[in-house]
């Protein structure tokens, strides 16, 4: 039997009203599959409580197979790794307040199950990866796609009575009201589906190029160059990049490491370790990779931890209790003024408390230092003193310059430096990469990684703090998205440390070199090449006939290249959200304007488009961090409210579709 949390008099009444329901889910990746899973769980609970089965028909529309969708295709290269460890992701909620799932489990439990009793459908490659994959390893995106597909198959084997599902492996081109409270969904096949409601779970969609990218693409066509615009890495034909020639790669975030892997290991090269140093043995098929980004360096690598968050770091200032105090006081916080100072304190405390613990000789009188630091960090409502000045005074007495934390400098390790040549720059970046990998290996004993760990904890709290208008528009535009997002991603969203060691090995082998900070890109039409140079590196501009944008397509609904989203915008059924800048000017934000809860889009005239629901990346103006998958519950915690928010959003949509 199901508990009273799911079955009530109101629920039983709803059964009578919802005897025959039809809904369509546009997008069958993880978000769309979450809605499917929640519809089945809710329907099973209703059927168990009511006089008979609820008749529900679900149309799932996506040109890619349901579960993995576009991004997580099981057939993609196994060199594309997830950015989280096996213990982290889940498609299935673990919230006891929600209706129990009819099937499925977390990725890590699925991994363990397949190791003990592998499914007959698993390929040799999948079995080989599973054989050595542990809870703390980073799985391939292909294997996660297999988990997603297996979950859909398991759901299909456990359909509640009265539920039917049609999977349409095609694109939705339009969603239009039919005039009787239903929608007509036009498919690329020419067919039309009439349905009572539609869920937009579009995920990563193509985006129009910005003016600079369009100019580069146009120049490439005119001059016979090769230009690869932003794309999902699995969609790129990497064989088109010639070996032995320079290739200019813009972007050194996560997509960069995918590019790096395809052009090195993907071409037969090998990384060989002697136990202390990693060496790259080229195959001879590699291009010469020239990497460029605004910082001039890649994202910092993740620390080696036993969990998703460092256990030795506990937030003291930027807590969910602090958010509650803002709420009780009637304060709508601003990011820079109210939230960042609290998280900044936590980063400082995490750094210096780890420094004292792991390097006792760094601070002579550590008990007195920590007591004074604690007092300086404590928010004093009655004091007009600048808390940062108080902290600086404490540090000046107790901590030498070599052991001080330069938090902004962590995200810009080359700032303020100039280089006499690109060879000098390359050597400095190799030194940075190896130092960062060394710190990652120290894990909880490295002060820098624990300061970043506090920021990582803080991101989870911040997602709750800023959701649904939780901060002012001005601070969303200027603070959260203006500077903090890129800052924290460069520190806390990096790859496994092995990738940093591999990049250093490639640089030592001469396979990879770097452009430098603040690069400027152009086209030399006379010589028919792309060019790039850094004002901080005294050397000739680099030149290449091939350029790769190692970036994901921009997540901005106003620049989308999706037929269905363009139609919805053109017909006024949805609109981008406008936010007010500090100057009072309206700024078009990245996501749709929606009314919670559940998330329903606002039409051009401001009315709610009933029967239409939104989940995932297109909520980027209402939620922060929409690209992150749902977190499995970690034994021993911490487990933040934001960890399974996407799954609760899917549950709310399912409840609304069923009339609950």
TORMILO-75773 format. One line per 10 residues: number of its first residue (from 1); their letters; for each residue x, y, z of C-alpha. Coordinates in Angstrom, 1 decimal. Each point is the difference from the previous one (the first is absolute). Example, Ala and Ser with C-alpha at 12.3 -4.5 7.8 and 13.67 -1.06 7.14 Angstrom:
1	as	12.3,-4.5,7.8 ~ 1.4,3.4,-0.7
! end
This chain:
1	xxxxxxxxxx	0.0,0.0,0.0 ~ 1.0,3.6,-0.6 ~ 0.2,2.4,2.9 ~ -2.4,2.9,0.7 ~ 2.6,2.3,-1.5 ~ -1.0,-1.2,-3.5 ~ -3.6,-1.1,0.5 ~ -2.6,2.4,1.4 ~ -3.7,0.8,-0.4 ~ 1.1,2.7,-2.5
11	xxxxxxxxxx	2.0,-2.6,-1.9 ~ -2.9,-2.4,-0.1 ~ -2.3,2.8,-1.3 ~ 2.6,0.7,-2.7 ~ -0.2,-3.6,-1.3 ~ -3.6,0.6,-1.0 ~ 1.0,3.2,-1.9 ~ 3.1,-1.5,-1.8 ~ -1.3,-3.4,-1.3 ~ 1.4,0.7,-3.5
21	xxxxxxxxxx	3.1,2.2,-0.4 ~ 2.3,0.6,-2.9 ~ 3.3,1.9,0.3 ~ 3.1,0.5,-2.2 ~ 3.6,0.4,1.1 ~ 2.2,1.8,-2.5 ~ 3.6,-1.1,0.8 ~ 0.9,-3.4,1.2 ~ 3.3,0.6,1.7 ~ 0.4,-0.2,3.8
31	xxxxxxxxxx	-2.5,2.8,0.7 ~ -2.7,-1.3,-2.2 ~ 0.6,-3.5,1.3 ~ -0.4,1.4,3.6 ~ -3.5,1.2,-0.9 ~ -0.8,-3.3,-1.5 ~ 1.2,-1.8,3.1 ~ -2.0,2.3,2.3 ~ -3.1,-0.4,-2.1 ~ 0.2,-3.8,0.4
41	xxxxxxxxxx	0.7,0.2,3.8 ~ -2.9,2.4,0.5 ~ -2.3,-2.1,-2.1 ~ 0.9,-3.1,1.9 ~ -0.8,1.7,3.3 ~ -3.4,1.2,-1.4 ~ -0.9,-3.4,-1.4 ~ 0.9,-1.8,3.3 ~ -2.2,2.4,1.9 ~ -2.9,0.4,-2.4
51	xxxxxxxxxx	-2.9,-2.1,-1.3 ~ 1.9,-0.9,-3.2 ~ 2.9,0.8,-2.2 ~ 0.5,3.5,-1.3 ~ 0.2,0.1,-3.8 ~ 3.1,1.9,-1.0 ~ 1.6,0.3,-3.4 ~ 3.4,1.6,-0.3 ~ 1.6,1.0,-3.3 ~ 3.8,0.4,0.3
61	xxxxxxxxxx	1.6,2.0,-2.9 ~ 3.7,0.1,-0.7 ~ 2.1,-1.0,-3.0 ~ 2.3,-1.8,2.4 ~ -0.8,-3.0,2.1 ~ -1.8,0.7,3.3 ~ 2.1,0.1,3.0 ~ 3.4,1.1,-1.3 ~ -1.5,2.4,-2.5 ~ 2.5,2.0,-2.0
71	xxxxxxxxxx	2.9,0.6,2.4 ~ 0.3,-3.4,1.7 ~ 0.0,-2.3,-3.0 ~ 1.4,-3.5,1.0 ~ 1.9,-0.3,-3.3 ~ 2.2,3.1,0.5 ~ 3.7,-0.1,0.7 ~ 0.9,-1.4,3.4 ~ 2.7,2.7,0.2 ~ -2.9,2.5,0.8
81	xxxxxxxxxx	-0.2,-0.2,3.8 ~ -2.6,1.3,2.4 ~ 1.0,2.9,2.2 ~ -1.3,-1.8,3.1 ~ 0.9,-3.3,1.7 ~ -2.2,-3.1,-0.1 ~ -1.5,0.6,3.4 ~ -1.4,3.4,-1.1 ~ -2.8,-0.2,-2.6 ~ -3.5,-1.4,0.0
91	xxxxxxxxxx	-3.1,0.0,-2.1 ~ -2.2,-1.4,2.7 ~ -1.0,2.1,3.0 ~ 0.7,-1.1,3.6 ~ -2.3,2.4,1.7 ~ -2.4,-1.8,2.4 ~ -2.5,2.8,-0.5 ~ -0.4,-1.0,-3.7 ~ -1.9,-2.9,-1.4 ~ 2.2,-3.1,-0.1
101	xxxxxxxxxx	1.5,-0.8,-3.4 ~ -1.3,-3.0,-1.9 ~ 3.5,-0.9,-1.1 ~ 3.6,1.2,-0.3 ~ 2.7,1.0,2.4 ~ 3.0,2.3,0.3 ~ 2.9,-0.3,-2.5 ~ 2.3,-1.4,2.6 ~ -2.4,-2.7,1.2 ~ -0.6,-0.9,-3.7
111	xxxxxxxxxx	3.8,-0.2,-0.5 ~ 0.4,-2.4,3.0 ~ -3.0,-2.0,-1.2 ~ 1.5,-0.4,-3.5 ~ 3.4,-1.1,1.4 ~ -1.7,-2.8,1.9 ~ -2.6,-1.0,-2.6 ~ 0.6,1.8,-3.3 ~ -2.9,0.5,-2.4 ~ 0.3,-2.1,-3.2
121	xxxxxxxxxx	-0.4,3.2,-2.1 ~ 3.3,1.5,1.3 ~ 2.7,0.2,-2.6 ~ 3.6,-1.2,0.4 ~ 1.2,3.6,0.4 ~ -2.6,0.6,2.7 ~ 0.9,-3.1,1.9 ~ 3.7,0.9,-0.2 ~ -0.7,3.4,1.5 ~ -2.3,-1.3,2.7
131	xxxxxxxxxx	2.6,-2.6,1.0 ~ 2.4,2.6,1.3 ~ -2.4,2.9,0.8 ~ -0.3,0.9,3.7 ~ -2.3,2.3,1.9 ~ 2.6,2.8,0.0 ~ 1.0,-0.3,-3.7 ~ -1.2,2.2,-2.8 ~ -2.1,-2.0,-2.4 ~ -0.2,0.5,-3.7
141	xxxxxxxxxx	-3.0,2.0,-1.3 ~ -0.7,-3.0,-2.1 ~ -0.5,-2.3,3.0 ~ -2.2,2.6,1.7 ~ -2.1,-0.1,-3.2 ~ -0.3,-3.7,0.3 ~ -1.2,0.4,3.6 ~ -2.6,2.5,-1.2 ~ -1.2,-2.3,-2.8 ~ -0.1,-3.0,2.4
151	xxxxxxxxxx	-2.1,2.1,2.4 ~ -2.6,0.7,-2.8 ~ -0.1,-3.7,-0.9 ~ -0.6,-0.9,3.6 ~ -2.7,2.6,0.3 ~ -1.7,-1.5,-3.2 ~ 0.0,-3.4,1.6 ~ -1.7,1.4,3.1 ~ -2.7,2.2,-1.6 ~ -3.0,0.5,2.3
161	xxxxxxxxxx	-3.3,-1.3,-1.2 ~ -1.7,2.4,-2.4 ~ 3.2,1.7,-1.2 ~ 1.0,0.0,-3.6 ~ 3.1,1.7,-1.5 ~ 0.9,0.8,-3.6 ~ 3.6,0.9,-0.8 ~ 0.4,2.2,-3.1 ~ 3.6,0.1,-1.1 ~ -0.4,3.3,-1.9
171	xxxxxxxxxx	0.0,3.7,0.8 ~ -2.9,2.1,1.1 ~ -0.3,3.0,-2.3 ~ -2.9,1.9,1.6 ~ -2.3,0.0,3.1 ~ -3.2,2.0,-0.6 ~ -3.3,0.2,2.0 ~ -2.8,-1.7,-1.8 ~ -2.7,2.1,1.4 ~ -1.7,-2.5,2.3
181	xxxxxxxxxx	2.5,0.0,2.8 ~ 2.4,-2.4,-1.7 ~ 3.1,0.3,-2.1 ~ 1.0,-1.1,-3.5 ~ 3.6,-1.1,-0.1 ~ 1.4,0.0,-3.6 ~ 2.7,-2.5,-0.7 ~ 2.8,0.0,-2.6 ~ -1.7,-3.1,-1.5 ~ -3.0,2.1,-1.0
191	xxxxxxxxxx	-2.2,-1.6,2.7 ~ -1.9,1.9,2.6 ~ -0.6,-1.1,3.6 ~ -2.9,1.4,1.9 ~ 0.6,0.0,3.8 ~ -1.3,1.6,3.2 ~ 3.4,1.3,1.2 ~ 3.6,0.4,-1.2 ~ 3.2,-0.1,1.9 ~ 3.0,1.9,-1.5
201	xxxxxxxxxx	3.1,-1.9,1.1 ~ 2.1,1.1,-2.9 ~ 3.5,-0.3,1.6 ~ 3.0,1.2,-2.0 ~ -1.3,1.5,-3.2 ~ 1.9,1.5,-2.9 ~ 0.7,3.7,0.2 ~ 0.6,2.6,-2.6 ~ 3.6,1.2,-0.3 ~ 0.9,3.4,1.4
211	xxxxxxxxxx	1.3,2.7,-2.4 ~ 3.7,-0.8,0.5 ~ -0.7,-3.7,-0.5 ~ -2.0,0.6,-3.2 ~ 2.8,2.1,-1.3 ~ 2.5,-2.7,0.7 ~ -2.2,-2.6,-1.6 ~ -0.5,2.2,-3.1 ~ 3.7,0.6,-0.3 ~ 0.7,-3.7,0.2
221	xxxxxxxxxx	-2.5,-0.7,-2.8 ~ 1.6,2.7,-2.2 ~ 3.6,-1.0,0.7 ~ -0.3,-3.7,0.1 ~ 0.7,-0.3,3.7 ~ -1.5,-2.4,2.5 ~ -2.2,1.6,2.7 ~ -1.8,-2.1,2.7 ~ -2.7,2.0,1.8 ~ -1.2,-0.8,3.5
231	xxxxxxxxxx	-1.4,-3.5,0.1 ~ -0.7,-3.0,2.2 ~ 3.4,-1.8,-0.2 ~ -1.6,-3.3,-1.1 ~ -1.4,1.7,-3.1 ~ 3.3,1.2,-1.3 ~ 1.8,-1.9,-2.8 ~ 3.5,0.2,1.5 ~ 1.5,-1.9,-2.9 ~ -0.3,3.2,-2.1
241	xxxxxxxxxx	2.8,1.7,2.0 ~ 3.2,-0.9,-1.8 ~ 3.0,-1.4,1.8 ~ 3.3,1.8,0.1 ~ -1.6,3.4,-0.4 ~ -0.7,2.6,2.6 ~ -3.6,0.3,1.3 ~ -1.1,3.0,2.0 ~ -2.4,-1.0,2.8 ~ -2.0,2.7,1.8
251	xxxxxxxxxx	-1.2,-0.8,3.5 ~ 1.7,-1.9,2.7 ~ -3.0,-1.2,2.0 ~ -1.4,-3.5,0.0 ~ -0.5,-0.2,-3.7 ~ 3.7,0.7,-0.5 ~ 0.9,-3.2,1.7 ~ -2.4,-1.9,-2.2 ~ 1.7,1.6,-3.0 ~ 3.4,-0.8,1.4
261	xxxxxxxxxx	-0.9,-3.7,0.5 ~ -1.3,-0.5,-3.5 ~ 3.0,1.6,-1.6 ~ 2.6,-2.0,2.0 ~ -1.1,-3.3,1.6 ~ -2.8,-0.1,-2.5 ~ 2.7,-0.2,-2.7 ~ 2.0,-2.7,1.5 ~ 2.3,1.9,2.4 ~ 0.7,-1.4,3.4
271	xxxxxxxxxx	0.7,1.4,3.5 ~ 2.7,-1.9,1.8 ~ 0.7,0.3,3.7 ~ 3.2,-1.0,1.8 ~ -1.8,0.4,3.3 ~ 0.9,3.7,0.5 ~ 0.0,1.7,-3.4 ~ -2.5,-0.4,-2.8 ~ 1.5,-0.1,-3.5 ~ -1.8,0.2,-3.3
281	xxxxxxxxxx	1.0,-2.2,-2.9 ~ -1.4,1.4,-3.3 ~ -1.4,-2.1,-2.7 ~ 1.0,2.5,-2.7 ~ -3.6,0.6,-0.9 ~ -0.5,3.0,2.3 ~ -0.4,3.5,-1.1 ~ 1.9,2.8,1.9 ~ -2.5,1.3,2.4 ~ 0.2,3.7,0.9
291	xxxxxxxxxx	-2.3,0.8,2.9 ~ -1.5,3.3,0.9 ~ -2.4,1.4,2.6 ~ -0.7,3.2,1.9 ~ 1.9,-1.2,3.1 ~ 2.7,-1.6,-2.1 ~ -0.2,-3.1,2.1 ~ -2.5,-2.9,0.3 ~ -2.5,-0.5,2.8 ~ 1.6,-1.2,3.3
301	xxxxxxxxxx	-0.2,-3.7,0.5 ~ -2.3,-1.6,2.6 ~ 1.5,-1.1,3.3 ~ 0.2,-3.7,0.9 ~ -2.8,-0.5,2.4 ~ -2.1,-2.8,1.4 ~ -3.2,1.9,-0.7 ~ -1.4,2.8,-2.2 ~ 0.8,2.6,2.7 ~ 3.1,0.1,2.3
311	xxxxxxxxxx	-1.0,-1.6,3.3 ~ 2.4,2.3,1.9 ~ -1.8,3.2,-1.2 ~ -3.3,1.0,1.7 ~ -1.6,3.3,-0.9 ~ -0.2,2.3,3.0 ~ -1.3,3.2,-1.5 ~ -1.7,-0.7,-3.3 ~ -2.5,-2.5,1.2 ~ -3.7,-0.8,-0.7
321	xxxxxxxxxx	-0.7,1.4,3.5 ~ 1.6,3.3,-1.1 ~ -2.4,0.0,-3.0 ~ -2.9,-0.5,2.4 ~ 1.1,3.0,2.0 ~ -0.1,2.2,-3.1 ~ -3.5,-1.3,-0.7 ~ -1.3,0.6,3.5 ~ 1.4,3.5,0.0 ~ -1.8,0.7,-3.3
331	xxxxxxxxxx	3.3,0.6,-1.8 ~ 0.4,-1.0,-3.7 ~ 3.7,-0.3,0.0 ~ 2.4,1.4,-2.6 ~ 2.8,-2.3,-1.0 ~ 3.1,2.3,0.4 ~ -1.3,1.7,3.1 ~ -1.7,-2.8,2.0 ~ 0.9,-3.5,-1.3 ~ 3.6,0.2,-1.3
341	xxxxxxxxxx	1.4,1.5,3.2 ~ -1.3,-3.1,1.9 ~ 1.4,-2.5,-2.5 ~ 3.2,1.9,-0.2 ~ 0.4,-0.4,3.8 ~ -0.5,-3.7,-0.4 ~ 2.7,-0.3,-2.7 ~ 2.4,1.9,2.3 ~ -0.7,-2.1,3.0 ~ 0.3,-3.2,-2.0
351	xxxxxxxxxx	3.4,1.1,-1.4 ~ 1.6,1.1,3.3 ~ -1.4,-2.7,2.2 ~ 1.3,-2.6,-2.5 ~ 3.4,1.9,-0.1 ~ 0.3,-0.3,3.8 ~ -1.0,-3.6,0.0 ~ 2.2,-1.2,-3.0 ~ 3.0,2.3,0.4 ~ 0.4,0.7,3.7
361	xxxxxxxxxx	3.2,2.0,-0.5 ~ -1.7,2.5,-2.3 ~ -1.6,1.8,2.9 ~ 2.0,0.2,3.2 ~ -2.8,0.6,2.5 ~ -2.8,-1.8,-1.7 ~ -2.6,0.0,2.9 ~ 0.3,3.7,0.4 ~ -0.1,0.5,-3.7 ~ -3.2,-2.0,-0.5
371	xxxxxxxxxx	-1.7,1.7,2.9 ~ 0.8,3.4,-1.4 ~ -1.0,-1.0,-3.5 ~ -3.3,-1.4,1.3 ~ -0.7,3.3,1.7 ~ 0.9,2.0,-3.1 ~ -2.2,-2.2,-2.2 ~ -3.0,0.1,2.2 ~ -2.7,2.3,-1.4 ~ -0.5,2.8,2.5
381	xxxxxxxxxx	-3.3,1.7,-0.8 ~ 0.9,2.9,2.5 ~ 3.3,0.7,-1.6 ~ 0.7,2.4,-2.8 ~ 3.5,-1.3,-0.5 ~ 0.9,-1.8,-3.3 ~ 0.4,-3.6,0.9 ~ 2.6,-0.6,-2.8 ~ 2.2,2.7,1.6 ~ -0.3,-1.8,3.4
391	xxxxxxxxxx	1.0,-3.3,-1.7 ~ 3.0,1.7,-1.6 ~ 1.1,1.3,3.3 ~ -0.1,-3.5,1.5 ~ 1.9,-1.4,-2.9 ~ 2.7,2.7,0.2 ~ 0.8,-1.1,3.5 ~ -0.1,-3.8,-0.4 ~ 0.5,-1.1,-3.6 ~ 2.9,0.7,-2.3
401	xxxxxxxxxx	-0.5,1.1,-3.6 ~ 0.9,-3.4,-1.4 ~ -2.9,-1.7,1.7 ~ -2.7,2.6,-0.6 ~ -3.0,-0.8,-2.1 ~ -0.5,2.0,-3.2 ~ -3.5,-1.2,-0.9 ~ -0.5,2.1,-3.2 ~ 3.5,-1.1,-1.1 ~ -0.9,-3.7,0.2
411	xxxxxxxxxx	-2.3,0.5,-3.0 ~ 2.5,2.1,-2.0 ~ 3.4,-1.6,0.7 ~ 1.8,2.0,-2.8 ~ -1.5,3.4,1.0 ~ 2.6,2.7,0.2 ~ 2.7,-2.0,-1.8 ~ 1.5,0.5,-3.4 ~ 2.1,-2.4,-2.0 ~ 3.0,0.5,-2.3
421	xxxxxxxxxx	-1.0,-2.9,-2.2 ~ -2.7,-2.7,-0.5 ~ 2.6,-2.5,1.1 ~ 0.3,1.8,3.3 ~ -3.8,0.1,0.3 ~ -0.2,-3.7,-0.7 ~ 2.5,-0.8,2.8 ~ -2.0,2.1,2.4 ~ -3.3,-1.7,-0.8 ~ 1.6,-3.5,0.4
431	xxxxxxxxxx	1.2,1.1,3.4 ~ -3.5,1.2,0.9 ~ -1.6,-3.2,-1.2 ~ 2.3,-2.2,1.9 ~ -0.3,2.1,3.2 ~ -3.8,-0.2,-0.4 ~ 0.0,-3.8,-0.5 ~ 2.3,-0.3,3.1 ~ -2.5,2.0,2.1 ~ -2.8,-2.1,-1.3
441	xxxxxxxxxx	1.8,-3.2,1.1 ~ 0.3,1.5,3.5 ~ -3.8,0.2,0.2 ~ -1.2,1.1,3.4 ~ 3.5,1.0,1.1 ~ 0.5,2.7,-2.6 ~ -1.2,3.5,1.2 ~ -0.6,1.3,-3.6 ~ -2.2,-3.0,-0.9 ~ -1.9,0.4,3.2
451	xxxxxxxxxx	-0.7,3.7,-0.6 ~ -1.3,-1.1,-3.4 ~ -1.9,-2.8,1.8 ~ -1.8,2.6,2.1 ~ -1.0,1.8,-3.2 ~ -1.2,-3.4,-1.3 ~ -2.2,-0.5,3.1 ~ -1.2,3.6,-0.4 ~ -1.2,-0.6,-3.5 ~ -2.5,-2.5,1.2
461	xxxxxxxxxx	-1.4,2.5,2.6 ~ 0.1,2.8,-2.6 ~ -2.2,-2.0,-2.4 ~ -2.7,0.1,2.7 ~ 0.7,3.6,0.9 ~ -0.4,1.5,-3.5 ~ -2.8,-2.2,-1.4 ~ -3.4,1.5,-0.9 ~ 1.0,3.6,0.5 ~ 1.9,-0.6,3.2
471	xxxxxxxxxx	2.4,2.8,-0.7 ~ -0.4,3.4,-1.7 ~ 0.1,0.1,-3.8 ~ 2.9,2.5,0.2 ~ 2.2,-2.4,1.9 ~ -1.0,-2.9,-2.2 ~ 1.2,1.9,-3.0 ~ 3.1,1.8,1.4 ~ 1.1,-2.4,2.8 ~ -1.1,-3.6,-0.4
481	xxxxxxxxxx	0.2,-0.2,-3.8 ~ 2.2,3.1,-0.4 ~ 3.1,-1.3,1.8 ~ -0.6,-2.8,2.5 ~ -1.2,-2.7,-2.4 ~ 3.2,0.0,-2.2 ~ 2.1,0.4,3.2 ~ -1.4,-3.0,1.8 ~ -0.2,-2.2,-3.1 ~ 3.7,0.5,-0.7
491	xxxxxxxxxx	0.8,-1.1,3.5 ~ -2.6,-2.7,0.9 ~ -1.3,-1.5,-3.3 ~ 3.3,-1.3,-1.3 ~ 1.0,-3.4,-1.3 ~ 1.5,-3.0,1.9 ~ 3.6,0.8,1.0 ~ 1.2,-2.6,-2.5 ~ -1.0,2.4,-2.8 ~ 2.3,2.7,1.3
501	xxxxxxxxxx	2.9,-2.5,0.2 ~ -0.8,-1.1,-3.6 ~ 0.0,3.6,-1.3 ~ 3.3,0.7,1.7 ~ 1.4,-3.2,-1.7 ~ -1.3,1.1,-3.4 ~ 1.6,3.5,0.5 ~ 3.3,-1.6,0.9 ~ -0.3,-2.2,-3.1 ~ -0.6,3.0,-2.2
511	xxxxxxxxxx	-3.4,-1.1,-1.0 ~ -1.8,2.9,1.8 ~ 1.1,3.6,0.4 ~ -1.9,3.1,1.2 ~ -0.9,3.4,-1.2 ~ -0.2,1.9,3.3 ~ -2.5,2.1,2.0 ~ -2.5,2.3,-1.7 ~ 0.5,-1.4,-3.5 ~ -1.0,2.0,-3.1
521	xxxxxxxxxx	-1.2,-2.0,-3.0 ~ 0.0,0.9,-3.7 ~ 0.4,-1.1,-3.6 ~ 3.1,0.7,-2.0 ~ -1.6,0.1,-3.5 ~ 3.2,0.5,-1.8 ~ 1.5,-3.2,1.3 ~ -3.3,-1.8,0.4 ~ 0.2,-0.9,3.7 ~ -1.7,0.6,3.4
531	xxxxxxxxxx	2.2,1.9,2.4 ~ 0.1,0.6,3.8 ~ 2.3,1.8,2.3 ~ 0.2,1.1,3.6 ~ 1.0,3.6,1.0 ~ 1.9,-1.6,2.9 ~ 2.2,-2.2,-2.1 ~ 2.8,1.6,-2.0 ~ 0.0,-2.3,-3.0 ~ -1.4,-0.2,-3.5
541	xxxxxxxxxx	-3.7,-0.8,-0.4 ~ -0.8,-3.7,-0.4 ~ -1.5,-1.1,-3.3 ~ -2.1,-3.0,-1.0 ~ -2.3,-1.0,-2.9 ~ -2.3,-1.8,2.5 ~ -1.9,1.5,2.9 ~ -2.1,-1.8,2.6 ~ -2.4,1.7,2.4 ~ 0.3,-2.3,3.0
551	xxxxxxxxxx	-3.2,1.4,1.5 ~ -3.5,-1.3,0.4 ~ -2.7,1.8,-2.1 ~ -1.2,3.0,1.9 ~ -2.9,-0.6,2.3 ~ -2.1,3.1,-0.9 ~ -3.6,-0.4,-1.1 ~ 0.0,3.2,-2.1 ~ 2.9,-1.4,-2.1 ~ -1.3,-3.5,-0.3
561	xxxxxxxxxx	0.0,-2.0,-3.2 ~ -2.9,-2.3,1.0 ~ -3.0,0.0,-2.3 ~ -2.5,-0.7,2.8 ~ 1.4,2.7,2.3 ~ 0.2,2.5,-2.8 ~ -3.6,-0.7,-0.8 ~ -1.1,0.4,3.6 ~ 1.8,3.3,0.2 ~ -1.4,1.2,-3.3
571	xxxxxxxxxx	-3.5,-0.9,0.9 ~ 0.3,1.7,3.4 ~ -0.7,-3.1,2.1 ~ 3.4,0.5,1.8 ~ 2.4,2.9,0.5 ~ 3.5,0.5,1.3 ~ 0.2,1.5,3.5 ~ 1.0,3.6,0.3 ~ 2.0,1.1,3.0 ~ 0.8,3.5,1.2
581	xxxxxxxxxx	3.7,1.1,0.1 ~ 1.5,2.2,2.6 ~ -0.6,3.0,-2.3 ~ -3.7,-0.9,-0.2 ~ 0.2,-1.2,-3.6 ~ -1.8,-3.3,-1.0 ~ 2.5,-2.8,-0.9 ~ -1.1,-3.1,-1.9 ~ 1.1,-3.0,2.1 ~ 0.9,-3.4,-1.2
591	xxxxxxxxxx	-3.1,-2.0,0.9 ~ -3.8,0.0,-0.4 ~ -2.3,2.1,2.1 ~ -1.9,-2.5,2.2 ~ -2.5,-0.1,2.8 ~ 0.8,-2.5,2.8 ~ -1.1,-2.6,1.2 ~ 0.0,-2.1,-2.2 ~ 1.8,2.0,-2.6 ~ -2.3,1.3,-2.7
601	xxxxxxxxxx	1.1,2.5,-2.6 ~ -1.4,3.5,-0.1 ~ -1.3,1.1,-3.4 ~ 1.0,3.2,-1.7 ~ -3.0,1.8,1.6 ~ 1.0,-1.2,3.5 ~ -2.7,-2.6,0.4 ~ 0.9,-3.6,1.0 ~ -0.1,-2.5,-2.8 ~ -2.0,-2.7,1.8
611	xxxxxxxxxx	0.7,-3.6,-0.8 ~ 3.6,0.8,-1.1 ~ 2.9,-0.8,2.3 ~ 3.7,0.6,0.0 ~ 2.8,-2.0,1.5 ~ 3.8,0.3,-0.2 ~ 2.4,2.3,-1.8 ~ -2.7,2.5,-1.2 ~ -0.6,0.8,3.7 ~ 3.4,1.7,0.2
621	xxxxxxxxxx	-1.6,3.4,0.9 ~ -1.9,-1.5,3.0 ~ 2.5,-2.6,1.2 ~ 3.8,0.1,0.1 ~ 2.1,-3.0,-0.9 ~ -2.7,-1.7,-2.2 ~ 2.6,-2.0,-1.9 ~ 0.9,-2.1,3.1 ~ -1.6,-3.4,0.3 ~ -1.9,-1.1,3.1
631	xxxxxxxxxx	2.1,-1.1,3.0 ~ -0.5,-3.4,1.5 ~ -0.3,0.0,3.7 ~ 3.4,-0.4,1.7 ~ 0.2,-2.0,3.1 ~ 1.4,2.2,2.7 ~ -0.9,3.1,-2.1 ~ -0.1,2.8,-0.4 ~ -3.1,-0.2,-2.1 ~ -1.2,3.5,-1.1
641	xxxxxxxxxx	-3.6,0.8,-1.0 ~ 1.3,1.0,-3.4 ~ 1.4,-3.5,-0.7 ~ -3.2,-1.5,-1.3 ~ -1.9,3.1,-0.9 ~ -0.3,-1.0,-3.7 ~ -1.7,-3.2,1.1 ~ -2.4,1.8,2.3 ~ -0.8,2.5,-2.9 ~ -0.7,-3.1,-2.2
651	xxxxxxxxxx	-2.3,-1.3,2.7 ~ -1.9,3.3,0.2 ~ -0.5,-0.1,-3.7 ~ -1.3,-3.6,0.1 ~ -2.4,0.9,2.8 ~ -1.4,3.0,-2.0 ~ -0.4,-2.2,-3.1 ~ -2.0,-2.5,2.0 ~ -2.1,2.7,1.5 ~ 1.3,-0.3,3.6
! end
